[in-house]
Amino acid sequence: MVLIRITFLLVVCHVGITYTTSIPRNYEKAKIELEEYIEAKKKDIDLRFKPLYHVAPPVGWMNDPNGFSYHNGEFHLFYQFYPYDSVWGPMHWGHVSSPNLVNWKQLPTALLPEEEQCFSGSAISQEDKLTLMYTGRVAADVDPYFNETQYLAFSDDGINFYKYEGNPVLARAPNGSPEFRDPKVWMYENNYYVVIGSQTTDKRGRVLLYKSSDMKSWEFLSVLGESNGDMGYMWECPDFFELDGKFVLLMSPQGLLPQEDRYKNTHQTGYIIGEFSYHTNEFIHEVSFQEIDFGHDFYAATTTEANGKRYLVAWFSMWDEPHPEDVDGWAGMATIVRELSIVGDRIIMKPVEQIETLRAEILIDSNIEPGQVLEFGKAVEIFINSDISQKLDLLLEGREGDSKVWLRWDPEVGKVVVDRGSSDIRQVEWSPIESQTWRIFLDSSSMELFCGEGEVVFSSRVYALGGWRFTNESNQSLQIKAYDLKRGVPE
Ligand code: FRU
C-alpha cells in the first residue's frame, strides 16, 4: 500500500541516535478523528466509579502503564488503551503528564495501531526528545498467527509521536519465540540497554537483556532470569534497575500456581533482588521472587527514576476478572505512584510524598470506639493507629451500597487480611519494621492499604457508591485521622 506522506522528513541527532521519520497523512487524520471521538464519547461515561485521583482512561479500556518517564521537568505516563469499548482491543497508547505524580493532565493519544498493535513498552528522555520503545505485535500467517517485534517512536514536544521508519528495530527473540514483548529501555555509560519479556522453547518465562549504541541495532547479551519450570510460562513487563546498592528485576509472570497465601491472582507481579555486572552481564539472584503487592488487582508494574528516587506505578485491575465499571463506558485504572526502597531482603513501597498536596480538609482526628461508624466522601486518606497486640477489624463499604471490604489484623496469626467477602481473601504476614500505622487510600472504586513503612501493601478494587462508610468492628478503640482528597485527574 502506498501511503501518502507529509513530505517533511525529520532528521535528528543526539547522543548517538539518528532518526528519520515521515508522518503518513492518514495517520495524522486518524489521530484527529480519535480525539474528536474521545471528546464526544466522554459525555456518555457514568462517573459513579470513576477515580478522582487515580489515572484512568477518558473513555474505553486501559491496562498496563507504559513509558513512565521524567522528561523536561514533567512526568509522563502512557497506558495500554482501547478507546472504542471498555474491553481490551487493538492497542493504542493513552497519555497523561504531571508535574508532581499526583496532578495529571490528559494528553492526546500518543500511539495508534497501524500494521502493528502498540503493546507495552517504555520511554527514554534525552534532551528535548522523548523516545518510546514498544512492542509492535503483528499478525503472522502461521500458528500462533502473531509475532512480537520492537518498535521506536519519538517526539520533540512530548505530545506528538512519530513512528520510526526503520521499524522494527528488533524483529525476533534469539530462539525465535513469538512471545517477545514489553521492552524497558535505559541508558548506562553512553549505551542503551533493554530488557524484554520472553519464553524458552519449552515455554518457560524468561527476561532477555540487549545492548545498543543507537537503539536501532541491538546485540543480545544475556538472560537475566528464567523460570525453572514452576515460575510460569511467560514473564511480562520486565523492568531492571539499581535500588539501594542492589539490582532489582521486576516482572509480571504468567502461570504461577497458587501456594497458600501467595500467587492468588490470575497473574502476579514481583521481583528478584541480586547483583549485576555490566562487564559480565550476569545477574546473580540473591533473593528469589516475591510479590510486591498483595492485593486483588495489581499487575504490570513499571518504574521510573527522577531526582534520585525510584517510582512505581501498576495497572490497578486484573486479567480475567470482572471490571464492574465497564458498563459505565470505561475500564481499568492505575495505582497511585509509590516510592521504592530496599529494607533487608524486600522492597518497601510508600505513597509518593506529593500525594499530601491532594489533602483538602481534615475530616476527623480522634479516637473512635468499637462499633462506631464514620461517613466520608469518595476520595479519602485515612491513618489508623491501633494496639496491634489486639485484633483489628474494619469494614469499608459504599454509603449507598455496592461492594464491601473488611481489613483485619490478628496478632495470633500475624497476618493482615483484605476480605472482599465470599471467600475473596488476600492475606499476608506482617511484622512491622518500625511504624505500626495503617494508611489507607480510598477512591470511588479502589482501596490501597499501606501497612507500617510500606512493607506490606494491598491494592484492591472496591466499588463504593455515594462515598465511603467506615465501621470500627474491632473490640478496641482506634485513633483515626482522615483527610478529604482533592481531584488529581480529569473527569
Ligand atoms: C500485560 C500485557 C503485556 C502486553 C500488553 C498487551 O498485561 O499482556 O505483556 O504488552 O498487556 O495489552
Boltz pocket constraint, residues with backbone or C-beta under 6 A from the ligand:
constraints:
  - pocket:
      binder: B
      contacts: [[A, 63], [A, 64], [A, 80], [A, 91], [A, 119], [A, 120], [A, 135], [A, 181], [A, 182], [A, 236], [A, 237], [A, 299], [A, 300]]
      max_distance: 6.0
